[in-house]
Amino acid sequence: MGERVAALQAAYPHAQGELWAQDEHRLGLKPILRRVWSPRGVQPVVAVRPRYEWLWVYGWVHPATGATEWLLLPTVNTALFTLALEQFAQAVGAGPNKQVRVALDQAGWHVAAGVRLPAGVHLEFLPAYSPELQPAERLWPLTNEGVANRLFATLDALEEALVERLGTLMAQPELVRAYTAYHWWPKAGCMLSYLAGLGISSLRPLRLPAVSPPPPARG
């Protein structure tokens, strides 16, 4: 890992570098229910009609600034992930003069051999089963806020509400930053220092040492 990061920095010594995080989130016609304030003695009522139709929110966040990029797609797979990367690279201006590292999990469509990377985009995979290390996971309570306790007749209606909510979040980078700028997240785009700060020296899953069971309690 360290060797790859060092090689990338040596290959582009004069390029601007940024570190983003990326994740996907499924939303659909199964309502998201949340608690709400109501006058004492009044029972809030929410109309629901669960159906199992879905779309996926592809989200990118730059935790250091709270900047976000979004894409709504019908599913997740290698082809659509490649398309999403192309759209992201275009949006942030990745290329020879701007090298962008993207921290993400090891989902099958992320690590598949068919994924094609746009120029200037480099994937840095987090250790397996570590959502607590992923700032982009914190985006989803914010996106859900715009569609919670609402009934949508169609996916098109849901998509329209999400577009409005995502636009609101793009205009509120300080709010996003408050959710995603972990204290250990590097201010510069260096994934090496990020993982080193967490005590991680490789991409293999962390293995905890075996712990002997405690002795039986005495009566």
N, C-alpha and C positions, 0 to 999 in steps of 0.2 A: 504493500500500500504506500508506504513512505517513498519507495523508489519511484513509483508511478507519478506521485504528486511532484516530486523533485524533478523528474524528467519533463513533466508538463511545464513547470515553471521555467526550466532551462530552455525549452523549445520556444517559448513565447515571453522573453524577458521584458519586452516593452509593451505587452498587451495589458489592457485593463482586466482585472479579475473580479468576479462576483460569485458568491455562494448562495444558492437558492435551495429550497426544499419543495418536494412535490408529493402529492398523494391523490387518491381518487375516493369519491364518496357516492354511495348509491342513494337516490331519493326516488319516490314514486307516489302512487295513488293510495298507498297505505298511510293514513294520516299520522303526523307527529303530534302527540298530545303533551301539553305542558300545563303546570299549575299557573293560575292567574289570580290576581287580586279581585275580590268581589265584596260587596257590602255584607255585613254580618247577617246571617240567616238566609242569604241568597245563594242557591246552588247554581254555579255556572253550567251552561249547556253548550256543547260543541257538536255540530252535525258531522257525522262520519259515515263513510261508505267505502270500506276497505276493498281495494282491488289490487291485483298483483301485476302492475305494469310499472316499469322503471326507466329512469335515465341516470346517467352518471355525470357527476361534476368532477372535472379534472382541475385541480388547483395547484398553483405555484405561489410561493411566498418568499420574499427577500426579508428575513427576520430583522436584519440590521436597520431597515428603513420602513418596513411594513408595506412595501409595494407588493401588489398581487397581480397575477394573470389567471384567466379562467377560460374554460372551454366546456361546453355541454355536448355530450355524445351519447349515443344509444346504448353502448355496452363497453366492455373492456376486452381488448385482445391486442395482439402484437401489431397488427396493421394500424389500428386506431391509435395505439400509443406512439407509433412512429409518426403518424399524422400530427398528433398533439405536440410532439417534440418539435416538428417543423414549424408549427404555428407559434410555439413559445419562442423558438430561436429568432423568428422574424420579429416578434413583438419586442424583444429585449435587445435586438441588434447584435446577437452573437455572431462571431466571425473571426477573422485573423487578428483584429485589433481589440477584440473583447472575448475573453475565454470565460465561459460560465460553467461552474460545477453545480450539479443538481444532486442533492442528497435524497435518497428514496429507499423504499423497502425492497425486498427480494421477491416480489410477486412474480408469478410465472411469466406474465406478459412483459415485465420489466427486464428479465434476464434472458429471454428467448433469443436464440441465435438470429432470428429474422429481424430484430430491431435494428434500424438504420439511424445513425446519429447525424444530425446536421453539423455543419462546420461550426466550431467554436463551442459545442456542447459536450460535456463529459459527465458521465454518470458515476456517482460514488454511492455504493450500496451500504446501507446500515446493517449492523448485525441482525441475524434472524430473530424474530419474536421480540422486538424492542420498540414498540410504538411510543414509549415514553421518551425516546431520543429524537422523535420526529416532530419538529415544530409545525409541519403542515397538518398534523392531526388536530391541532387546536383551531383550525379554520372551521371545522364542521359545526360546532355549536353556534358560530356566527352566521353560517349560511342557513342553518335550520331555523334561526330566529325569524326569517322572513316568510316561512311557510308553515310554521307551527300553528296548530288549532284552526287550520283552514281546510275547507273541502274543495277539491279541484275536480271538475268534471272530466277533464282530459289531460293527457301529458302536455299538450300544447299550452293549456292554461297554467299548468305547473311551471313549464319552461318560461313563460312570460313573467311569472312572479319571481322566478330565480334570476332572470336577467336583470330585473329591477333591483333585487337584493345585492347581486354581485356588483352592479354598478355603484351602489351605495358604499359597499366595502372598499372598492377601489378609490373612492373619494375620501375614505377615512383611514389613511395609513397609520396614524397614531394609535387608533383603536386596535388595528391588526397587530401592530408592533407590541402593544401591551400584552397580547395573548401569545405571541410567538418568539419574542426576543429573549430566549433563555439566557441566564447570566453567563453561561459557559460558551454561548455561541460566538464564534470569532467575528470581530468587526470587519476584518478583511476576508477575502475569499480563499482561506486556506483550510482545506478539509483535514490536512495532516494535524494542525494544531487543535482542531475540533475533536478529532478522535483521540489524540494524545491526551487532551485534557480530561477525557473520560476513562483513561487507562486502557484504551483499545489499540492494539498494535497490528491487528489483522482483520480481515473480513469474515473469518470463520466465526460461527456462533460461540458465544461465551459459554464456558463449561465451569460450573461451580465444583469445588472439591467435595469429595464424599464426606458426609457427616455421620458419625456413629449415632445410633439412637440413644436417647437418654436412658439411664438405668431405671428399672421399675421402681415405683414409689413403695416405700416401706409402709406396712400397715401399722 
